[in-house]
Amino acid sequence: MQQKPYVTETRRKFLFLKEKQIRFLTPGVEEMLEVPKDKEILASLRNVDITYGSGSKAFRAVVDFNLNIYQGEVLGLVGESGSGKSTIGRSIIGLTPYSFGEIKILDKTLPKKLSRGLKFGKKLKEYKALENFMVNKVQMIFQDPANSLNPHANVETVVSEGLTNTKNAKEIYLYNIDQEVVKEAYKLIKKQEFKSFYGEFKQQLDQRVALNENEAYQALYVEFLQKLSQTWGLQEVEKLLLEAKEKRDELNKLSEKDCKRILVREILKSVGLDHTVLKRYPLEFSGGQQQRIGISRAVVLRPQLLIADEPISALDVSIQAQVVNIFNDLKDKYNLTILFIAHDLRMVEYISDRIAVMNKGRLLEVGSTKEIMQHSLHPYTKSLLDSVPSIESDKGSLIGYTYNPAIHGYDAQNQPEWIKINDDHFILATKEEVAKWQNGDYE
């Protein structure tokens, strides 16, 4: 008999006593988590449990959660209130501890509980390094903008708070400049169909530009420029880089304070606000404007992963589309990866590349936006879609299809597995259920 794949984890139970936990992997989960050739993982969750309370009062809010978040994508995480969406987001950023499994961001594995506690010497140094990594790589936008902004600080202070704490405004500003130069150079190279550039050289250039301002300068304005003039002879690109190098040398003379002031004004302009709001306070603004300030505070740090926790649910319907458009613009401008948490599938459809559906702490269905919106199979996903009012819907109940978990009839001998519908679509169910649902039988 073939041994089922499993993961083990040892944790402290009481004082010096430890216990070993074993969890068998859900069949099909490894195939569901396979990384496509054109994708790169930014964050991953493996077998994650999130538990509130302890002992007899322990409650597992998230159960055996597995998901990849790919570089440059917008992943919509949807489900009803209480399904565990926000808990997942808070765990990824380190605000909520997780009790089992593994959460990784790039090459860093997050500890179960990210808190300073009683740490000294080497342990304290490691904690501060991880904290600095998290601040720079992951940021979160909260559901209620009014409660997430300091009412006693003006907009300039609120938006620049992260830059003040990390003291890396100059590094971020120069990084923004370098990224714009890279984009323009790549456009010209693509226009000239210069295929020799693509491959290992481009990959190394991208990595070095992202490291720090000194490495970026050496890679972009010295070595890349040298390669262009001596080997490739792309005069248009060479001219662009020479002009950009001259500008970069001038900008390098700016102080940290100057760069912080420029960054704050630039990000506010990106979300539709101008310099006149800088000395005003958050409570002087409408809900939509407050959310724009919250978005600015998070994005000004140039995180690689942005967690948007129901950023539009507290806003008026007339403003929701405007805020979603801001997310789209910022994604393109800053090459953001976004985990967009919401319960409104129609709004998620507008912004997301992929959609993951969860209920009662479990991931049920995941796939491309087109697949989930047009060919969803799980009855819970169907109920979410039916709950959205539509002018094309049939006359009758406003509720539509109602999901009842009892229809599954799962027991020890009959457990769901991850089933591949196609390359862009996976569902947690039994094979018999999938066959029924594909025939439209949801009774």
C-alpha positions in Angstrom: 0.0 0.0 0.0 1.4 3.4 -1.0 2.1 5.8 1.8 0.1 9.0 1.7 2.2 12.2 1.6 2.2 14.1 4.9 3.8 17.0 6.7 5.1 16.9 10.3 5.5 19.7 12.8 6.9 19.7 16.4 5.6 22.3 18.8 5.9 23.0 22.5 3.0 21.7 24.5 3.9 22.6 28.1 7.2 24.0 29.4 9.8 21.6 28.0 7.3 19.0 26.7 6.9 18.8 23.0 4.5 17.0 20.7 4.8 15.9 17.1 1.9 16.6 14.8 1.3 14.7 11.5 -1.0 15.9 8.8 -1.7 14.0 5.6 -1.9 16.1 2.5 -5.3 16.4 0.8 -5.1 14.4 -2.5 -4.5 16.6 -5.5 -3.1 19.6 -3.5 0.4 19.2 -4.9 -0.9 19.4 -8.4 -3.0 22.4 -7.5 0.1 24.2 -6.1 2.3 23.5 -9.2 3.8 26.7 -10.4 3.2 27.5 -14.1 6.3 28.1 -16.2 5.5 31.8 -16.7 4.8 32.4 -13.0 7.0 33.2 -10.0 5.9 32.8 -6.4 5.9 35.9 -4.2 4.1 34.4 -1.2 3.0 30.9 -0.4 0.8 29.3 2.3 1.2 25.6 3.0 -1.2 23.6 5.3 -1.9 26.7 7.3 -4.2 26.6 10.4 -5.1 29.7 12.3 -6.5 29.2 15.8 -8.1 31.6 18.2 -8.1 30.7 21.9 -6.7 27.6 23.5 -7.6 24.3 25.2 -11.4 23.5 25.2 -12.1 27.0 23.9 -9.8 26.8 20.8 -11.5 27.7 17.5 -9.8 27.0 14.2 -10.7 30.0 12.0 -8.6 28.7 9.1 -8.1 25.0 8.3 -5.4 23.4 6.1 -5.1 26.4 3.8 -2.9 26.1 0.7 -2.4 28.9 -1.8 0.3 30.5 -4.0 0.4 34.3 -4.7 2.3 35.0 -7.9 4.5 37.9 -8.7 2.6 40.8 -10.4 -0.9 39.3 -10.1 -4.1 40.5 -8.5 -5.5 37.6 -6.5 -9.1 38.0 -5.4 -9.9 36.2 -2.1 -13.7 36.0 -1.7 -16.2 34.5 0.8 -19.0 35.6 3.1 -18.4 37.5 6.3 -16.7 35.1 8.8 -15.2 32.9 6.2 -11.6 33.7 7.3 -10.5 36.0 4.5 -9.3 38.9 6.6 -7.6 36.4 9.0 -5.5 35.1 6.1 -4.5 38.6 5.2 -3.6 39.5 8.7 -1.5 36.3 9.1 0.5 37.0 5.9 1.5 40.4 7.2 2.2 39.0 10.7 -0.6 40.6 12.7 -2.3 37.3 13.5 -0.3 34.2 14.6 -0.8 30.9 12.8 -0.8 27.6 14.6 0.3 25.1 12.0 1.9 25.0 8.5 4.2 27.5 6.8 3.8 31.0 5.4 6.7 32.2 3.1 7.2 35.6 1.5 10.0 35.4 -1.1 12.7 33.4 0.6 11.6 34.3 4.2 9.6 31.9 6.3 7.4 33.8 8.8 7.6 32.6 12.4 4.3 31.4 13.9 4.1 34.6 16.0 5.7 37.8 14.9 6.3 39.7 18.1 9.3 41.1 19.8 8.7 39.5 23.3 11.8 39.1 25.4 14.5 39.1 22.8 18.1 40.3 23.2 21.4 40.2 21.3 21.3 38.0 18.2 17.6 37.1 18.6 16.7 40.8 18.8 18.9 41.6 15.7 17.2 38.8 13.7 13.7 40.0 14.8 14.5 43.6 13.7 15.8 42.4 10.4 12.6 40.4 9.8 10.4 43.3 10.9 12.3 45.6 8.5 11.8 43.0 5.7 8.1 42.8 6.4 7.6 46.6 6.4 9.4 47.0 3.1 7.9 43.9 1.3 4.3 43.7 2.6 1.7 46.4 3.4 -2.0 46.3 4.2 -5.0 48.5 3.5 -7.7 48.1 6.1 -11.5 47.9 5.7 -12.4 51.0 7.7 -10.3 54.0 6.6 -11.5 56.2 9.5 -10.4 53.9 12.2 -7.1 53.0 10.5 -5.8 56.6 10.2 -4.5 58.6 13.2 -7.0 61.4 13.7 -4.4 63.5 15.5 -1.8 63.6 12.7 -2.1 65.5 9.4 -2.1 63.8 6.0 1.6 64.5 5.4 2.5 62.8 8.7 0.2 59.9 8.2 1.4 59.1 4.6 5.1 59.6 5.4 5.0 57.6 8.7 6.5 54.4 7.2 9.2 56.4 5.4 10.0 58.2 8.7 10.3 54.9 10.6 12.4 53.0 7.9 14.5 56.1 6.9 14.7 54.8 3.3 12.8 57.5 1.4 15.9 58.3 -0.7 16.4 54.7 -1.6 12.7 54.3 -2.6 12.7 57.5 -4.6 15.8 56.5 -6.6 14.4 53.0 -7.1 11.3 54.6 -8.6 13.4 56.6 -11.0 15.5 53.6 -12.0 12.3 51.5 -12.6 10.9 54.2 -14.9 14.2 54.2 -16.9 14.1 50.3 -17.1 10.5 50.4 -18.4 11.4 53.0 -21.1 14.5 51.0 -22.1 12.6 47.8 -22.4 10.0 49.4 -24.6 12.7 50.6 -27.0 14.4 47.2 -27.0 11.1 45.4 -27.6 10.3 47.9 -30.4 13.6 47.0 -32.1 13.0 43.3 -31.6 16.4 42.7 -30.1 16.1 39.1 -28.8 19.7 38.8 -27.5 18.8 41.0 -24.6 16.1 38.7 -23.2 17.2 35.8 -21.0 19.8 35.6 -18.3 21.1 39.2 -18.8 17.6 40.7 -18.4 16.9 38.5 -15.4 20.1 39.6 -13.6 19.5 43.2 -14.5 16.0 43.1 -12.9 17.3 41.5 -9.8 20.2 43.9 -9.3 18.0 47.0 -9.9 15.7 45.8 -7.2 18.5 45.2 -4.6 19.5 48.8 -3.6 20.3 52.1 -5.2 24.1 51.5 -5.5 23.7 48.1 -7.1 21.0 49.5 -9.4 23.3 52.4 -10.5 26.2 50.0 -11.3 24.0 47.5 -13.2 22.0 50.1 -15.1 24.1 53.1 -15.8 27.6 51.5 -15.9 27.5 47.8 -17.0 24.3 48.0 -19.1 25.4 51.2 -20.8 28.8 49.7 -21.5 27.1 46.6 -23.0 25.0 48.8 -25.3 27.9 50.9 -26.6 30.5 48.2 -27.0 28.5 45.1 -28.0 24.9 45.7 -29.0 25.0 49.2 -30.6 21.4 50.1 -29.7 21.9 53.9 -30.0 18.4 54.9 -29.1 18.6 53.0 -25.8 22.1 54.2 -25.1 20.9 57.9 -25.6 18.1 57.3 -23.1 20.4 55.8 -20.5 23.0 58.6 -20.9 20.3 61.3 -20.3 18.9 59.3 -17.4 22.4 58.9 -15.8 22.9 62.6 -15.9 19.5 63.2 -14.2 20.2 60.4 -11.7 23.5 61.9 -10.6 21.7 65.2 -9.9 18.9 63.5 -7.9 21.5 61.6 -5.9 22.4 64.9 -4.2 18.9 65.2 -2.7 18.6 64.7 1.1 16.4 62.0 2.8 13.9 64.8 3.8 13.7 66.1 0.2 13.0 62.6 -1.1 10.3 62.0 1.5 8.5 65.2 0.6 8.6 64.3 -3.1 7.4 60.7 -2.6 4.4 61.9 -0.5 3.3 64.4 -3.1 3.8 61.9 -5.9 1.7 59.1 -4.3 -1.1 61.5 -3.3 -1.2 62.7 -7.0 -1.4 59.0 -8.1 -4.6 58.5 -6.0 -6.3 61.8 -7.1 -5.3 64.1 -4.2 -2.9 67.1 -4.4 -0.6 69.0 -2.1 -3.4 71.1 -0.6 -4.5 68.2 1.6 -1.1 67.8 3.3 -1.8 69.9 6.4 -5.4 68.7 6.8 -6.5 65.9 9.1 -8.1 62.5 8.2 -11.5 63.3 9.8 -11.9 66.3 7.5 -12.3 64.0 4.5 -15.0 61.7 3.1 -14.8 57.9 3.3 -13.5 57.7 -0.3 -10.8 60.3 0.3 -9.8 58.6 3.6 -9.3 55.3 1.8 -7.2 57.1 -0.8 -5.0 58.4 2.0 -4.8 54.8 3.4 -3.8 53.5 0.0 -1.1 56.2 -0.3 0.3 55.3 3.2 0.7 51.7 2.1 2.0 52.1 -1.4 4.5 54.9 -0.8 6.8 52.3 0.7 6.8 50.4 -2.6 5.9 47.0 -1.1 6.0 44.0 -3.3 2.8 42.6 -1.8 -0.2 44.7 -1.0 -3.0 43.2 1.0 -6.3 45.1 0.5 -8.7 43.9 3.2 -12.2 44.8 1.8 -11.0 48.3 0.9 -14.3 49.2 -0.8 -17.0 47.6 1.4 -17.3 50.6 3.7 -17.6 53.0 0.8 -20.6 54.4 -1.1 -21.3 52.4 -4.2 -20.8 55.4 -6.4 -17.2 55.7 -5.2 -16.3 51.9 -5.2 -15.5 51.8 -8.9 -13.2 54.9 -8.6 -11.2 53.2 -5.8 -10.9 50.0 -7.8 -9.6 52.0 -10.8 -6.9 53.5 -8.5 -5.8 50.0 -7.6 -5.5 49.1 -11.3 -3.5 52.2 -12.0 -1.1 51.7 -9.1 -0.6 48.0 -10.0 0.5 49.0 -13.5 2.6 52.0 -12.3 4.4 50.2 -9.5 4.2 46.6 -10.6 2.3 45.6 -7.4 1.2 42.2 -6.4 -2.2 42.5 -4.7 -4.2 40.2 -2.5 -7.7 41.7 -2.9 -10.0 40.5 -0.1 -13.8 41.0 -0.7 -17.2 39.4 -0.6 -18.5 41.0 -3.8 -17.5 38.7 -6.7 -18.6 41.2 -9.3 -16.2 43.9 -8.1 -13.4 41.3 -7.7 -14.0 40.2 -11.3 -13.2 43.7 -12.5 -9.7 43.8 -10.9 -8.5 40.2 -10.4 -6.4 37.9 -12.5 -7.3 34.9 -10.4 -10.0 34.2 -7.8 -9.8 32.0 -4.7 -13.1 31.1 -2.9 -13.2 30.2 0.7 -15.9 29.3 3.3 -15.6 28.5 7.0 -11.8 28.7 6.9 -11.4 26.3 3.9 -10.3 27.0 0.4 -13.0 25.5 -1.9 -12.3 26.7 -5.5 -9.4 28.5 -7.2 -8.9 29.5 -10.8 -8.5 32.3 -13.4 -11.1 35.1 -13.1 -12.7 34.0 -16.4 -13.0 30.4 -15.2 -14.5 31.2 -11.8 -17.0 33.8 -13.2 -18.1 31.8 -16.2 -17.6 28.1 -15.3 -17.6 27.9 -11.5 -18.7 24.5 -10.2 -18.7 24.6 -6.4 -22.2 25.2 -5.0 -20.8 27.8 -2.5 -19.3 29.8 -5.4 -22.6 29.5 -7.2 -24.4 31.0 -4.1 -22.0 33.9 -4.0 -22.6 34.7 -7.7 -26.4 34.4 -7.3 -26.3 36.8 -4.3 -25.1 39.6 -6.6 -28.1 41.6 -8.0 -28.3 41.6 -11.8 -30.6 43.3 -14.2 -30.6 40.1 -16.2 -31.7 37.8 -13.4 -35.0 36.0 -13.4 -37.9 37.5 -11.5 -38.4 35.8 -8.1 -36.4 35.5 -4.9 -33.7 38.1 -4.3 -31.6 35.5 -2.5 -31.0 33.1 -5.4 -29.3 29.8 -4.8 -28.6 29.1 -1.1 -25.6 27.0 -0.2 -26.2 24.2 2.3 -23.0 22.4 3.5 -25.0 19.4 4.4 -25.4 18.4 0.8 -21.9 17.0 0.7 -22.3 14.2 3.3 -18.6 13.9 3.9 -17.4 11.3 6.4 -14.3 9.4 7.3 -14.6 7.3 4.1 -15.8 10.0 1.8 -13.5 13.0 1.9 -13.0 15.8 -0.8 -9.8 16.1 -2.8 -8.4 18.7 -5.1 -9.7 18.0 -8.6 -8.3 19.6 -11.7 -11.0 20.9 -14.0 -8.4 22.4 -16.4 -5.0 24.2 -16.1 -6.7 27.3 -14.7 -9.3 25.8 -12.5 -9.2 23.5 -9.4 -12.0 22.5 -7.0 -12.2 20.8 -3.6 -14.8 18.1 -3.9 -15.3 14.4 -4.6 -15.2 13.1 -8.2 -18.9 12.1 -7.9 -19.8 15.7 -6.9 -17.9 17.2 -9.8 -19.7 14.9 -12.2 -23.1 16.0 -10.8 -22.3 19.7 -10.8 -21.0 19.6 -14.3 -24.4 18.3 -15.3 -26.1 21.1 -13.4 -27.3 18.9 -10.6 -27.0 20.8 -7.3 -29.8 19.0 -5.4 
